Amino acid sequence: ECGLTNSMILAKHYSKMSLEEDEEGDPLFTYNFSCALLQLGSDRYEGVVEIPGHSPVPKALFWARKTLEDDSFPLRDNVTFILSAMENEAKNHCANCRKEAECASLKRCVRCLGAWY
């Protein structure tokens, strides 16, 4: 133990500060920031991260895609896996009422009549 506390809030804060200082965005910082956003969102909303207006998913997707712009990043496979998991999760249920999707990629939800993608 080195005496440091494991805090995702601090990880998000310092990753965001480093991204504000570095215009190009170091891939490690963008990766850490996207992971921190997802983890904090999941913890805050008890595992439901697609709450309209409060979802960390759009920002996390943006920063994860920014990470993939660097071809030499060693954790590229992890980032690709995280991206595909986030995108597949969003496509498999209604964003409004969370009813599971059946098969098509764009339908109208039978429960709440909201469209999902």
Secondary structure, 3 states (H helix, E strand, C coil): CCCCCCCHHHHHHHHHHHHHHCCCCCHHHHHHHHHHHHHHHHHHCCCCCCCCCCCCHHHHHHHHHHHHCCCCCCCHHHHHHHHHHHHHHHHCECCCCCCECCCCCCEECCCCCCEEC
